[in-house]
Structure formats: structure tokens, C-alpha cells
Amino acid sequence: MELQKLGKLSFLISQNVDNLHLRSGIRPDLLAELHGNITKLRCTRCEAEVDKSAGLGRCPCGGKLVSSVVNFGQPLPRKALADSYWHSENCALFIVAGSSLVVTPAADMPRVALESGARLVIINQGETPFDRVAHLRFWEGIREVLPPAVAQLKELMRVS
């Protein structure tokens, strides 16, 4: 959320389904929830998403609304996936936070970013397939790395 406030978050690709990103205040247009969201329903026809709390059974397009959570073997939402690839191809810095980078296609995104010339930062306590090619690698937890990094960024932005 702080990076968004600072204008330093271009896009967030998430495999989490717990709705925490949206609850934290991340703008929906800056978020791709590749595996869905437990609080949302997705239209089987047009892929529009609506809150479960709306109590709808059909989308305005006439399609059936089903859970947006993607189970193994099901296709990922087309727009979220396309947006994720586009942002990966067009970023200068790709930060991986808390992912083992083994579940595809999300695990492909750092490779796409690297091939497009981006810098790669990994923050993860376990090994990943990209450890050797990362420009910066943190083995600590996210809480030990991101808050101090954001605080330092704020200070640098205030000084300049």
C-alpha cells in the first residue's frame, strides 16, 4: 500500500486468494489476482467479477456467476493473466515477495521481466529457481525487508 501511495507500484501480481491486497487498499486496477479471490464471483461468459455479498446468481451479460477461486486444472482469468504478462514485459524492476516461484504461469513472470531487461529482486526465505539470476536476493522474511526499504525510499524521495 505504501508503494502505491508513493507512486512506485505499477502493478501487483498475486497468487493469494485471501482478499488481503484489496483490503489493504491496493487499487483493483493495479492488481491481478491470478488464482481468484474468495470474496468474488466470476462470470463464466465475460469473466466480469462481482462481490459475493451482492447476492447475484447471474451476470448482467446473462452468464452464470461462479467462485472466482481457480482450482488446479482450471484456466486462469484471461485479463489478469494478459495484464500480468504485459506488466512483466514492460517493467524496469520486478520484485518477488514471498514466493517459491514454482507454480506456473506466475513463476514465468520473473523470466519475462528479465528477458525484457528488468532488474529482479527476490525476497523469500526459501530457495527459488531464479536465485542465481536475481540482481538482489534477500533470504529474510518480507516484514524484515520491505518496511525498512520503503522507509528508506520515502527518505530518499523527501531529500531529492
Secondary structure as a PSIPRED ss2 file (coil, helix, strand):
# PSIPRED VFORMAT (PSIPRED V4.0)

   1 M C   1.000  0.000  0.000
   2 E H   0.000  1.000  0.000
   3 L H   0.000  1.000  0.000
   4 Q H   0.000  1.000  0.000
   5 K H   0.000  1.000  0.000
   6 L C   1.000  0.000  0.000
   7 G C   1.000  0.000  0.000
   8 K C   1.000  0.000  0.000
   9 L C   1.000  0.000  0.000
  10 S C   1.000  0.000  0.000
  11 F C   1.000  0.000  0.000
  12 L E   0.000  0.000  1.000
  13 I E   0.000  0.000  1.000
  14 S E   0.000  0.000  1.000
  15 Q C   1.000  0.000  0.000
  16 N C   1.000  0.000  0.000
  17 V C   1.000  0.000  0.000
  18 D C   1.000  0.000  0.000
  19 N C   1.000  0.000  0.000
  20 L H   0.000  1.000  0.000
  21 H H   0.000  1.000  0.000
  22 L H   0.000  1.000  0.000
  23 R H   0.000  1.000  0.000
  24 S H   0.000  1.000  0.000
  25 G C   1.000  0.000  0.000
  26 I C   1.000  0.000  0.000
  27 R C   1.000  0.000  0.000
  28 P H   0.000  1.000  0.000
  29 D H   0.000  1.000  0.000
  30 L H   0.000  1.000  0.000
  31 L E   0.000  0.000  1.000
  32 A E   0.000  0.000  1.000
  33 E E   0.000  0.000  1.000
  34 L C   1.000  0.000  0.000
  35 H C   1.000  0.000  0.000
  36 G C   1.000  0.000  0.000
  37 N C   1.000  0.000  0.000
  38 I C   1.000  0.000  0.000
  39 T C   1.000  0.000  0.000
  40 K E   0.000  0.000  1.000
  41 L E   0.000  0.000  1.000
  42 R E   0.000  0.000  1.000
  43 C E   0.000  0.000  1.000
  44 T C   1.000  0.000  0.000
  45 R C   1.000  0.000  0.000
  46 C C   1.000  0.000  0.000
  47 E C   1.000  0.000  0.000
  48 A C   1.000  0.000  0.000
  49 E E   0.000  0.000  1.000
  50 V E   0.000  0.000  1.000
  51 D E   0.000  0.000  1.000
  52 K H   0.000  1.000  0.000
  53 S H   0.000  1.000  0.000
  54 A H   0.000  1.000  0.000
  55 G C   1.000  0.000  0.000
  56 L C   1.000  0.000  0.000
  57 G C   1.000  0.000  0.000
  58 R E   0.000  0.000  1.000
  59 C C   1.000  0.000  0.000
  60 P C   1.000  0.000  0.000
  61 C C   1.000  0.000  0.000
  62 G C   1.000  0.000  0.000
  63 G C   1.000  0.000  0.000
  64 K E   0.000  0.000  1.000
  65 L E   0.000  0.000  1.000
  66 V E   0.000  0.000  1.000
  67 S E   0.000  0.000  1.000
  68 S C   1.000  0.000  0.000
  69 V C   1.000  0.000  0.000
  70 V C   1.000  0.000  0.000
  71 N C   1.000  0.000  0.000
  72 F C   1.000  0.000  0.000
  73 G C   1.000  0.000  0.000
  74 Q C   1.000  0.000  0.000
  75 P C   1.000  0.000  0.000
  76 L C   1.000  0.000  0.000
  77 P C   1.000  0.000  0.000
  78 R H   0.000  1.000  0.000
  79 K H   0.000  1.000  0.000
  80 A H   0.000  1.000  0.000
  81 L H   0.000  1.000  0.000
  82 A H   0.000  1.000  0.000
  83 D H   0.000  1.000  0.000
  84 S H   0.000  1.000  0.000
  85 Y H   0.000  1.000  0.000
  86 W H   0.000  1.000  0.000
  87 H H   0.000  1.000  0.000
  88 S H   0.000  1.000  0.000
  89 E H   0.000  1.000  0.000
  90 N C   1.000  0.000  0.000
  91 C C   1.000  0.000  0.000
  92 A C   1.000  0.000  0.000
  93 L E   0.000  0.000  1.000
  94 F E   0.000  0.000  1.000
  95 I E   0.000  0.000  1.000
  96 V E   0.000  0.000  1.000
  97 A E   0.000  0.000  1.000
  98 G C   1.000  0.000  0.000
  99 S C   1.000  0.000  0.000
 100 S C   1.000  0.000  0.000
 101 L C   1.000  0.000  0.000
 102 V C   1.000  0.000  0.000
 103 V C   1.000  0.000  0.000
 104 T C   1.000  0.000  0.000
 105 P C   1.000  0.000  0.000
 106 A H   0.000  1.000  0.000
 107 A H   0.000  1.000  0.000
 108 D H   0.000  1.000  0.000
 109 M H   0.000  1.000  0.000
 110 P H   0.000  1.000  0.000
 111 R H   0.000  1.000  0.000
 112 V H   0.000  1.000  0.000
 113 A H   0.000  1.000  0.000
 114 L H   0.000  1.000  0.000
 115 E H   0.000  1.000  0.000
 116 S C   1.000  0.000  0.000
 117 G C   1.000  0.000  0.000
 118 A C   1.000  0.000  0.000
 119 R E   0.000  0.000  1.000
 120 L E   0.000  0.000  1.000
 121 V E   0.000  0.000  1.000
 122 I E   0.000  0.000  1.000
 123 I E   0.000  0.000  1.000
 124 N C   1.000  0.000  0.000
 125 Q C   1.000  0.000  0.000
 126 G C   1.000  0.000  0.000
 127 E C   1.000  0.000  0.000
 128 T C   1.000  0.000  0.000
 129 P C   1.000  0.000  0.000
 130 F C   1.000  0.000  0.000
 131 D C   1.000  0.000  0.000
 132 R C   1.000  0.000  0.000
 133 V C   1.000  0.000  0.000
 134 A C   1.000  0.000  0.000
 135 H C   1.000  0.000  0.000
 136 L E   0.000  0.000  1.000
 137 R E   0.000  0.000  1.000
 138 F E   0.000  0.000  1.000
 139 W C   1.000  0.000  0.000
 140 E C   1.000  0.000  0.000
 141 G C   1.000  0.000  0.000
 142 I H   0.000  1.000  0.000
 143 R H   0.000  1.000  0.000
 144 E H   0.000  1.000  0.000
 145 V H   0.000  1.000  0.000
 146 L H   0.000  1.000  0.000
 147 P H   0.000  1.000  0.000
 148 P H   0.000  1.000  0.000
 149 A H   0.000  1.000  0.000
 150 V H   0.000  1.000  0.000
 151 A H   0.000  1.000  0.000
 152 Q H   0.000  1.000  0.000
 153 L H   0.000  1.000  0.000
 154 K H   0.000  1.000  0.000
 155 E H   0.000  1.000  0.000
 156 L H   0.000  1.000  0.000
 157 M H   0.000  1.000  0.000
 158 R H   0.000  1.000  0.000
 159 V H   0.000  1.000  0.000
 160 S C   1.000  0.000  0.000
